[in-house]
Amino acid sequence: MSKKNPDKVVRFNAAERLGHWCHAVCFVLLLLTGSAFAFTSLNHALGAESLAACNAIHRFIAYPFTVLSLVVLLLGTPRSFFQWLKDCFSWSREDWQFIKGFPREFFVLPVKLPEQGRFNAGEKVNSLLTILGSLVMIITGWTMARPEAFSPAWVAWAHPLHSFTALLLGGVLLGHIYLAILHPRSRESIWGMLRGTVSTHFAASHHGKWYKQISG
């Protein structure tokens, strides 16, 4: 519970929010600047100077994208960071039932979903895709930046794999934004990452298991 407001529940601490936004901002910048090279129409429209600027920004942002969020989480909130990882890879029957009913929830259709923990099954899927996708992006990105250190065959594979993963994560990002900002049932969740708290009603209705643990 929030000490200042009993009607609010602390969802994420400052380090968790900082780590999230560091990753989000870096990814969006990389996605935008990388698109300049991935799409021929943009490539021609921007011109040589703009492409050079995009290339410089892309290479610069690659450094914080690789390590910044990890450093923030490990130094600022190691316990919750490792608990998050554990939760992402721990699946119960209720989680699978949630995934089964999630398409109806996504399209705001009537559905009864099972109680969830601090992270529901949809958030676990999002987290796993982000973790694994980011690792692929980092490995293939640095391979492309330092091709002389790798075999020609791996460098050739790194290019399409990097582009495909970027498009996949871009789609994940759009879904994430929709659920966090536009979806009528879940859009309150954005406040957890902005101010750190959500209402007790939202916590109880969307993360019932977790709410019982922290309020019990």
C-alpha positions in Angstrom: 0.0 0.0 0.0 1.1 3.6 -0.5 1.8 5.3 2.8 0.6 8.7 1.4 -2.6 7.3 -0.1 -4.3 4.2 1.1 -6.3 4.0 -2.1 -3.1 3.5 -4.1 -0.8 0.5 -4.3 3.0 0.8 -5.1 3.4 -1.1 -8.3 7.0 -0.2 -9.3 9.8 1.5 -7.5 12.0 4.3 -8.9 14.7 2.0 -10.2 12.3 -0.3 -11.9 10.7 2.6 -13.7 14.0 4.2 -14.7 15.2 0.8 -16.1 12.0 0.5 -18.1 12.1 3.9 -19.6 15.9 3.7 -20.4 15.2 0.6 -22.4 12.1 2.0 -24.0 13.7 5.3 -25.1 16.8 3.5 -26.4 14.7 1.0 -28.3 12.5 3.6 -30.0 15.5 5.6 -31.0 17.2 2.6 -32.5 14.0 1.5 -34.2 13.5 4.9 -35.8 17.1 5.4 -36.9 17.4 1.8 -38.1 14.3 2.1 -40.2 16.2 4.7 -42.3 18.4 1.9 -43.6 15.8 -1.0 -43.6 13.3 0.7 -45.8 14.4 1.8 -49.3 11.8 4.6 -49.6 13.1 6.2 -46.4 16.6 5.7 -47.5 16.0 7.7 -50.7 13.8 10.3 -49.0 16.3 11.3 -46.2 19.4 11.9 -48.3 23.0 11.3 -47.5 23.4 13.8 -44.6 20.3 12.6 -42.7 21.3 9.0 -43.2 24.7 9.8 -41.8 23.1 11.4 -38.8 20.8 8.4 -38.3 23.8 6.1 -38.5 25.7 8.1 -35.9 22.7 8.1 -33.5 22.1 4.4 -34.0 25.7 3.5 -33.2 25.7 5.8 -30.1 22.4 4.6 -28.7 23.6 1.0 -29.1 25.9 1.4 -26.0 23.2 2.4 -23.5 20.8 -0.1 -25.1 23.3 -2.8 -24.4 24.0 -2.1 -20.7 22.2 0.8 -19.2 18.9 -0.8 -18.1 20.7 -3.8 -16.8 23.1 -1.6 -14.7 20.2 0.4 -13.3 18.2 -2.6 -12.3 21.1 -4.5 -10.8 22.4 -1.6 -8.8 19.0 0.0 -8.0 16.7 -2.9 -7.3 18.5 -6.3 -7.6 15.9 -8.2 -5.5 12.9 -7.2 -7.6 14.9 -7.6 -10.8 15.7 -11.3 -10.1 12.2 -11.9 -8.8 10.9 -10.5 -12.1 13.1 -12.9 -14.0 11.9 -15.8 -11.9 8.3 -14.8 -12.4 8.8 -14.6 -16.2 9.9 -18.2 -16.3 7.5 -19.5 -13.8 4.1 -20.5 -15.3 1.1 -21.9 -13.5 -2.2 -23.4 -14.8 -3.8 -20.0 -14.2 -1.3 -18.3 -16.5 -2.1 -20.7 -19.3 -5.8 -20.1 -18.7 -5.1 -16.4 -18.9 -3.3 -16.8 -22.3 -6.3 -18.8 -23.6 -8.7 -16.0 -22.7 -6.4 -13.1 -23.6 -7.5 -12.7 -27.3 -11.0 -11.8 -26.0 -9.6 -9.5 -23.4 -7.3 -7.8 -26.1 -10.4 -7.0 -28.2 -12.5 -6.0 -25.2 -14.9 -8.9 -25.5 -16.6 -10.5 -22.4 -14.2 -12.9 -20.7 -13.5 -14.1 -17.1 -9.7 -14.3 -16.5 -8.1 -16.2 -13.6 -6.4 -14.2 -10.8 -2.8 -13.3 -11.6 0.3 -12.5 -9.6 2.3 -9.3 -9.8 2.8 -9.9 -13.5 0.0 -11.5 -15.5 0.7 -14.0 -18.2 0.5 -11.4 -21.0 3.1 -9.3 -19.2 5.3 -12.4 -18.9 5.0 -13.0 -22.6 5.9 -9.4 -23.3 8.9 -9.6 -20.9 10.2 -12.8 -22.4 9.9 -11.5 -26.0 11.7 -8.3 -24.9 14.5 -10.1 -23.1 15.1 -12.6 -25.8 14.6 -10.2 -28.7 16.9 -7.6 -27.1 19.6 -10.2 -26.7 19.3 -11.1 -30.4 19.4 -7.4 -31.3 22.5 -6.8 -29.2 24.4 -9.8 -30.5 23.5 -9.2 -34.2 23.9 -5.5 -33.9 27.4 -5.7 -32.5 28.2 -8.3 -35.1 27.2 -5.9 -37.9 29.2 -3.1 -36.2 32.4 -5.2 -35.9 32.2 -7.6 -38.9 35.9 -8.1 -39.0 35.7 -10.0 -35.6 33.2 -12.6 -36.9 32.9 -15.2 -39.7 31.5 -13.9 -43.0 28.7 -16.5 -42.8 27.6 -15.3 -39.3 27.7 -11.6 -40.5 25.5 -12.5 -43.5 23.0 -14.1 -41.1 23.1 -11.2 -38.6 21.7 -8.7 -41.1 18.3 -10.3 -41.8 18.0 -11.7 -38.2 18.6 -8.2 -36.9 15.9 -6.7 -39.2 13.4 -9.4 -38.5 13.8 -9.1 -34.7 13.5 -5.3 -34.9 10.1 -5.7 -36.8 8.9 -8.3 -34.3 9.8 -6.1 -31.3 8.2 -3.2 -33.0 5.0 -5.1 -33.2 5.3 -6.1 -29.5 5.8 -2.4 -28.7 2.6 -1.4 -30.5 0.7 -4.0 -28.6 2.3 -2.9 -25.4 1.4 0.8 -26.0 -2.2 -0.2 -26.9 -2.7 -2.1 -23.7 -1.0 0.5 -21.5 -2.6 3.6 -23.0 -5.7 2.8 -25.1 -7.2 -0.4 -23.8 -10.2 0.5 -21.6 -9.6 -2.3 -19.1 -5.8 -2.1 -18.7 -4.8 1.5 -19.5 -4.5 2.4 -15.8 -1.4 0.2 -15.8 0.6 3.1 -17.4 0.5 5.0 -14.1 2.5 2.2 -12.5 5.4 3.1 -14.8 4.9 6.9 -14.6 4.2 7.6 -10.9 4.8 4.1 -9.5 1.3 3.5 -8.2 -2.1 2.1 -9.3 -5.4 2.1 -7.6 -6.2 -0.7 -5.2 -9.2 -1.6 -7.4 -7.0 -2.0 -10.4 -4.5 -4.1 -8.4 -7.2 -6.3 -7.0 -9.0 -6.8 -10.3 -5.9 -7.3 -12.5 -3.4 -8.8 -10.1 -5.5 -10.5 -7.5 -2.9 -12.9 -6.2 -0.3 -10.2 -5.8 -2.8 -7.8 -4.2 -3.7 -10.4 -1.6 -0.1 -10.9 -0.7 0.7 -7.2 -0.2 -2.5 -6.3 1.6 -2.9 -9.4 3.7 
